[in-house]
Amino acid sequence: MKLNELRDNEGATKKRKRIGRGPGSGTGKTGGRGIKGQKSRSGVAINGYEGGQMPLYQRLPKRGFNKPNRKSYAVVNLGLIQKFIDAKKIDADQPITEDALIASGLVRRKLDGIRVLAKGDISAKVTLQVTGASKSAVQAVEKAGGSLAVTPAAAAE
């Protein structure tokens, strides 16, 4: 076998259907779109439209309620905080505030505050000051000999 004899297996590739390329192609003239009407024109997208029938998304029951002014917190796990302390990106001797977490690159932006969750282990003795924390995260930090203070978000921000 030579390089110029290489071929795909039979049936492995299929020719592209070229629409609107003359009567001999089988999809010439109207290009498989039928005759006239909105759907034969270009630039038409009728998603979810069911032509007089009640659309599916309107027939299905709606449930629940989305609070328009709900708080959205940036989430940090204890395991990640420990990882950043080990990598010397966060100084464990100083109190770790939300601004320190952002400066280290652990959190991108504050949103409505930063909430600490208990995923992972923390062994460093740290003082955390954040907007929110889970009960298990508070216990884990105190077990490691540190403290976790939860301060409500400032109303001005």
Beta strands, then each sheet from edge to edge (+ up, - down):
strand 1: 74-77
strand 2: 96-97
strand 3: 114-117
strand 4: 127-130
strand 5: 132-133
strand 6: 147-150
sheet 1: 1+ 3+ 5+
sheet 2: 2+ 4+ 6+
end
